[in-house]
Amino acid sequence: MPNPECAVRILPGGIRLDERSGEVYRNGTKISLPEQLFRLLVLLGEHPGEVVTREEIRQNLWSDTYVNFEDSINSAVRRLRQSLEDTADTRQLIETLPGHGYRFLLPPDHSKSNSVHSKPDGSPGATKPRLAALPFDNLSGDPADLCLVDSLTDAVITALAKKPALHVKPRCLVMGGKGRNQGLAAIGKKLKVDAVLQGSLVRFEGSFRVSAQLLSVAGEEHLWAETYNCNTSDVLAFQMEVAEKIAAQVADKLAPSRNHGSPYIPPKREAHDAHLKAHLSFRLFTNDGFWKARQYWKKAVQEDPCYPQAYAGLAESYNMLGMTGLLDSTDALDEARDAASHAVKMDGSLAEAHSALAHTYAAEWNWVAAGEEFRKALHLDPNLTTGNPCHYVEFLMATTDPADVVSEIERIRVTRPLSSFLGIMLGWAHYSNRNYDRALQVYQEVLKNDPRHPLVHLMLALNYSQKKRYRIAIEECRNVLSIGKTRLALNFLGCIYAASGNRSGAREVIHQLRKLLRTSFASPYVLAAIHARLGETEAAFDFLEQACERHDPELLWLRWDPQLDTLRSDPRLQNLLTRMGVQPVPLPWSTPLDENSRKQ
């Protein structure tokens, strides 16, 4: 089983650096570092006791066209020293070599025999081959495939990072360019690696072809090369499968005598086909899509009971059925927890399984357990390339300062700038901060690459509603209904009708939801939100009580949801938050409207 701690680096001075989660501890105390300072610490920590030149720092942290990097390097090093409490009086960690570079100091009693780079192969902590996976090339010539190539690169790096026998450079240190024109020697010197993985993707007649080659830096020779062809229409499953195969081959070539963890065992064909169909259905983000995804994942685990990815997918389908109000939340959480726990037991390296399990804990208000599972997921997949990032963002917004959530999503989005879902989550965080103008800007940017994603239109609707642009907000909800029926569109439409003064429209939605509540299931939280927008406080709290009794997953929004702002001054809302074990948002929120905001 791949070891999730393989990316943890212990540096002199009691510093524990986790390259996957982006966390830094010194003597057990967590230190918060901005993305750039974290990358600088990673760069210096690659070779303690060795000089990292200013030019190397410039190449890794700034673009080639950045003209003021001299002052910026000085500032970055100074701020890093301040964060590490490495003052001018003590100066025990980072040494300056004037005009040349910087060196992470080794303590006087630290000998090379204690370094992982000097231990013989096969011994504990032996030197790991250092590998850089460069961004894959898009050979299709179609700019629309850039997003596909970018996500394929992420999937390959994530799969490689799960191999405990390899030391894989974080993408934040490799993402400066393809590097094909630099030569292996230049790449090896810049990135300080032993081998480089290069690859490409081409799409033709509805099929994909991925080529990959492994090159030795020292010998400047090919170590391995392979081509993968696929005709599937499920891009995500194709990426996962190819990434696993590439990672397994690379690990075998670079460290054949070491334990790489559990080998990749292809699932049975019938189970894999069902898994692919489940992903396709799930991404439709419609009622029917969520139900079909559950059925396909059920079939996958029936066809192959040893298929952990299918169990993780099944858990996620139950999570979303509960979150969208399509299934009783108690039943959904129980089923999701069982499936996710089973997936974790079968393969603890599946980030999506840990993320799905974390969501069930969060919905039960077990914040400690949820945080632990999210930490494991981020160890395995720091860029959230697998699983549902929505759950992680919900957890953060329920437990931390909403302003910090924006920073966290922006940190992750640096490595996946074309991810629609991360863009949606970023806009969602701005929405929770009442920064509706910025949220609208983010969603308009996402629409350029993904114009039919239902959740984008739904979030546009909520933001337009908060700016009192009700006509266009209602149109966005109807756009979603035209794309495919989804319960969320009905839920949000009820709130928008109520906010706009269309009480008859809001009453009709309430009638539909209460009918569903009697015959199948509907979210009490949503009914509470609509009544709150209608100014019906007592009814709103009645449904919030029902939501608490059922552990309605949408209560994760209670702390920040703008739909409930009319209830914020009522002590009963604070009591509900206390029962959930969360603190009220520390910043006073207001919702002023721009001069251009108007009823449409």
N, C-alpha and C positions, 0 to 999 in steps of 0.2 A: 504494500500500500504506500503510495507516495506520502512523504513526510511534509506536513504543512509548515514545519518550522525551518525548512531548508534554506529559506531566504533571510533568516535572522543572522545578523552579524554582530559579534561582540567586539567592541573597539576599546582601546585603552581609555582610562579615565572613567570606567564604570558605565560606558555608553552601550546601550542595546539598540541596534538599528534594524528595523523590520522593513525590508524593501517592498514587500507586497502590500502591507496595510498602510505604509507611509507613517508609521509610528516610531518615535524616538523616546527612549527612557534613559535617564542618568541616575544611577544608584537607586533605581526603583521608582523614580519620579518622572511622570510623563512630561515631555517638552513639546510644545506646539511650534512647528516650523512651517512657514509658507512653502509652497511647492518648489520655488527656486532654491531656497536655502536647504531644503531636503535633498534636492539633486546635487547641490554642492557638497553636502556631507557624504552622500553616497560616493561621489567622485573621489574625495579625499580618503574615504575609508576603504576604497578598493585595495590600496597598498599602503598600510600604515608604515611609517618610517621612510617612505620614498617620496621624492619631489613630484608634485603635479605642477606643471608650468602654467603661466598665465595664458599662454596660447591654447593649451589643452582645455583650460576652463572656458575660454572664449568659445572654442569650437563646440563644446558640449552644452553650454548654458545660453549662448547668444548666437544669433544668426550671423552669417558672414558679412552682412551689410550693416550691422549695428556699429555705429561710429563712436559711441561714448562708453565703450565697454571697460576702458581702463578705470574710470571713476566708479563704474557700476561694480566691477570686481572688488575694488577696495571696500565699497559700501557693503557688498554681500558678505565678505569675509568678516568685516567688523560686526555686522548684525548676527552672524552665526556665532562668533565668539561671545557676544553678549547673551545669546540664548543659552549657550553652554556654560555660562559664567566663567569663561576663560579670560580673566581680566589681564591688564598689562602687568599687574603686580605678580600674579601667579603664573601666567602664560605657560601652561603645562600640556596643552592639547595641540594647538595649531601654531606652527612656527612660520615666520615670514622669511623668505630669502629675497632681499630687496632686488627689484628689477627682474626677478627670475620666476618665482612661484611660491608655493606653500607646501608644507609637509605636516602630516598628522604624526605627532611625536609618539615614539615608543618610550615607555617608562624605562629607567636605567636597568631594572632587573628583567626586562623582557628580552629573551633570547630568541634567535631565529628557530631554535628547536621547538619553541612553543607555537610557531606559526603554522597554519594549515598548509602553507605553500611548501613546507620543507619535509612533511611527513611522507614516508614511503607509501606507495600505493597498496591498498588493502588494509592499512591501519586505520583506527578511528580518526576521523577528521582529515584524511588524506586529501591531497590537492585535487580539486575538482577541475575538469576542463572548463575553460572560460569561453562562453559562446555568445555571439551577438546575432540575432535574427533581424536582418534588414527588412525594411518595408518592401512588400512584394510589388512587382511591376504589373501594370495594367497593359496587356498586349492587345486588348480588344480594340483600342482606339476610340472607345465610347466613354465620354466623361461620366455617363450614368453608372458605369461599373466601378468608379473610384471608391464609392462607399463599400461595395462588395469586397474589393481588394483590401481596403483598410480594415474591415472587420475580420477578414481572413488572416491578416497579419496578427491581429490581436489574439485570435483563436490559437494560432501556432505558438506565439510567445507564452500564452497561458499554459498550453499543454506541455511545452518544454520546461517551464518553471516548476511543474509538478514532479519533474524527474530529480530525485534527491542526489543523483550522481553528477549533476551538471550545475555549473554556476552560470546562470543566464542573466545577461545585462537587462535591467529594466528598460522598458520602451522609452521612458522619458530621457534616457541617455543615448538612444539610438535614433530618435525620430528626426534627426536633422536632414536626412536625405537618403537616397538609394545607395550611394557610395560606389556604384559600378565604375565610375570614371576615376576613382582615386587610386585604385590598385590595392591588392591585399596587404602589402606592407604598410601603406598609409592608414588603412582601416584598422589593422592590428595595433599600430602605434597609438592611434587616436583613441580607440576603445579599450585597449589593453586586453585583448582576447587572444585565444589560441586558434579559434575557428570561427568561420562566418557562414551563416545560412542565407542563401539567396533564393528567391523564387519569383514566379510569375503566374498570372492567371489570364486565360483567354476564353471568351464565350463564342460559340459558333453553333448556329442552327439549334438553339435551345439547349445545348450541352455546355459543360464546363471542362476545361483541361487545366490542371495545376501542375507546374513543373517546379522541382526544388533541387538544389545542389548544395552540398556541404564542402567547404574549401578550407584547407589547412593554411593558416597564416604563415607559419615558419617555413614550410616546404613549398608554399604556393602551388598546391596540387589539389586535384579533386579527390575527396574521400568517399563520396557517395552521391548518387543522383537518381531521381525517380520521377515518373510522370503518372498522374492520376486522372482518370476520365470518369465523368459522372453525367447521367441523364436526368437526375431527379429535379423536380421543380422546387423542392424544399432547400433553399439556400443555406439555412441555419444548420440543418442536419448534415448537409454536404460539408460545410466548413468544419463542424465538430469531428466528423469521421476522418477527413483528410488531415486535420491537425493532429489527431491522435496517432495516425499512422506515421506521419513525418516525425513526431516526437520520439516514437518508439525506435524508428530506424536511426535517428541521430544519436540517441542515447547508446544504442548498441555499437555504433561506430566509434564514438568518442570514449566510452567507458565500458567496454564489453565485459570486464571481469567483476563489475560491481552490481549490487542489487538495485534494480530500477523500480522496485515495488511490484505490484501486481501487473502482469502483462495485459496488454489490450486484447480482449477476447471479443471478437465480433458477435453481436446478438444474432439470434435466429432471423432468417429473412422475413418471415411473417411478422415477427415482433417489430423488426426495424421498419417495415412498411407502415405498420400501424402508428409507430412513433412519428414518422414523417408526416402522416396525415393529421395526427394530433397537433403538431406544430402549425401546420397550415390552417387548421380550423381555429386554433387558439388565437392566432394573430389577426383574425377577422374582427375580433373585439365586439362580437355580437352575441345575443342570447343563444342563438342556435350554434354559433361557433364554440362557445364555452361548453355547452352540453355535448356536442360532437367530440370535442377534444377529450373530455372525460371518458367517453365511450371508447375512443381509439386507444387511450392510454390503458384503460382496463383490458382491452384486447391484447395490448402489447405485453402486459405482465402475465396474462393467461398463457400466451404463446411462449413466453420465455420468462419464467419466474426468477431467473438470475440476471435480469436486465435492470441495473440500478437507475439508469437514466429514465427509464419508463416509470419507475416508482416516483422519482423526483418530479417528473411531469404530471403524474396523477395527483401528487400533493398540491402542485401549483394550480391545477384545474379546480380542485376543491377550494383552495384559498380564494380564487377569483369568483367562484359561484357564491361563496359566502359574502365576499366583499361587495358584489354587485346586487345582493339581495335576491338572487335566484334560488338559493337553497338556505334552509334554516341554518343560522350561524353556528349553533351548537353542534349539529350534525356535521357541518362542513369542517369545523375545526377538528373534531375527533378524527374524521377520515383523513384530513390533511396531515395531522400529527402522526398517525399510524404509518402512512405511506412515506412521509419524509424520514421518519426514524428508521424505517426499514432500508431506505436508500442509503442513509448514513452508515448503518451497520454493514451494508454490503460493500460500500466504497466511500470511505471517509474523505476522499479527495474531490468529491463533487460539490462545488461551491453552490450550485443551484439547490441541492438538497439541504444544505445548512441554511440557506436563505429562506427556503420554504418553511423549514422547521422554526426558524426565528420568528417568522410572521405569526405562527400559531401561538408562540409564547407571548408576543407583543399583544395580540388580541385578547389574551387572558390576563394581561397587565403584569406578567412576570418579566419585568424589565431586565433583571440581572441575567436570566437565562437567555432572553432574546438578544441582549448585547453580546453575550458570549458566542452565540451561534453566528451572529453577523460578523463578529471578529474573525471567526474561523472562515467564513465565506470570503471575507476580504483578504485573508492570508492566501487563499487559494486563487482568488480572482480579483485583484485590486482594482481593476478597471470595469468590473461588473459586466463582463462580456457574456456571462451566462446567468440564468435565473431572471428574476423580475426586480429591477432596481426600484420599482415603486414601493416595495416593502421596506427597503432600507431607508428611503426618504421619509416614509410615514413614521418609522421608528424615530428618526432624528427629529422630525418636527414635533413629535410627542414628548421628547425628552430633553431637547437642547434649545438654545436660542435660535429662533428661525433665521436670523441673519447669518448664523454660522452654517446653516444648511446650504445657503446659496454658495458660500465659499467651498464647501465640500463637493457639491455637484460640479462646480466650475473646475475644481482640481481634477476630478475624474474625467470631465469632458475634454480636457486638454489632449488626452490620449485617444479620444474617440469623438472628434468634432462633428462627424456626420451622423452620429447615432440619433435617430428620431426620438427614441424613448428617453434618452438623457436630456435632449432638448425639451421634451414635454415635462420632465421632472424639474428642470431648471425654471421653466415658466411657472410651474406649480408652486415652487418655493417663493418666487416673486409674488405670486398671487396671495400666498399665506402671509406675506409681509405687507400686504396692501399696496404693493408697487405695481398697480395694474397696467400702467403705460409700458413699463419694461417687460412685463409678462406678455403683453400683446405683441411687442417687437419680437420677442423670442419665438412665439408661436407663428408669426408671419414668416420668420426665417425657416422654421421647420416645414411649413407648408410648401416651400419651394422644392424640397426634396421628397416630401411625402404628402401630396395634396389630398389624399383620401383617408388619412388615418382618423378614425372616429374620435379618439380621445383629444386630438388637437382641436377639432371643431367644438367639442364639448367644453374644453377649457377656454376657448375663445368666447363661447357663449357666456360662461360665468364672469369673465373679465368685462365683457361688454355690459353685462347686467349691472355690475358694480359701478360702472361709469354712466349708468342710466341710459344706455343706448339699447333700449329694450327690443326694438324692431329687429335690428341685426342680430341680437342675441337669440331671439326666437327663430330666426332664419337658420342660424347655425345649428340649433337643436334639430330643426326639421331636415337639414342637410344630412345629419347623422341618421335620422330615421329613414331617409331615402337610400343611404349607403347600405344599411342593414339594421334591423330592429335591435335595439339594445335598451335594457332597463335603465341604464344611467341617463339616457336621453330623456326618458319620462320623468325620472327623479329631478333632474336639473330644470326641466321645463316647468314643473310645478313651482319650484322656487322662483323662477323668473316671472311667471305669471303673477305670483303673489307680490313680488317686489314692484312690478309695473302697475299694480292696481287692478289687474284683471282677476278679480276675486272669483268670478264664475269659472274661469279657466283653471285657477288653482283648486277650486272645490271639485272640479271634474277629475283632476289628477288625484286628489285625496281620495275620492270615491273609488277610483280604479285601484289605488294602492291598498285601501282598506279591504276591498273585495279580495285582492290577492292575499292579504294577511289572513283572511278567514279560510281561503281555499288552498293556498300553497304557502307562500312566504313573501313578505315584503319587509324592507328595512324600517324598523321603528324610528331610527335616527333620521331618515329622510322625511318621514311624516312630521317629526319634531321640527326640522328645518323649515318646512313649508309653513307650518303653523306659526313659527317664530317670525317669518317674513310677513305673515298676515297680521301680526300684532297680537296673536292669541297665545299669551304666555302660559296660561294654565295647561292648555292642551299640549303645548310644546314640551313642558316638563313632564306631563303624564307619559308621553312617548319616549322621552329621554330615560325615564325610570324603566320602561319596558326594555329599552336598548341595553341598559346596564344589567338587567336580569338575564338577558340573552347573551351578553357579551358581544353585542353587535360590532363587527370589525370596524364599521365606520365611526365608532366612538374614538378611534385613533385620531380623528380630525377635530374632536371636541375642543381641544386646547387653543386652536388657532382659526377655526372655520369662520370666514366672514359672514356666512349665512346666519350665524347665531349671535352676532354682535349686539342685537337688541336685548339679549339675555345676560350680557357680561356683568352688569352691575347687580344682578340678583344673587344673593348668597347661596341659593340652591345650586347654581352652576359651579361655584367654588367648591361646594360640598361634593358634587359629582366628581370633580377633578381629584379631590382628596381621596375619595374612594378608589379611584383608579391608580392612585399613587404617583401622580404627576403634579408638577407645579404650574401655576398660571404663567403665561408668557410675561417675562419681566419688563417688557417695554410697553408703554401706553400706546395703543393704536388709535388712529383716527382715519377717516375715509373722506378727505376733502376731494372735491371734483375739480378738474381743470375747467377753465373758461370754455374750452371747446366741447366739454362733455354736455350732451343734450339728449333729450328724449327723441328717439327716432322710431 
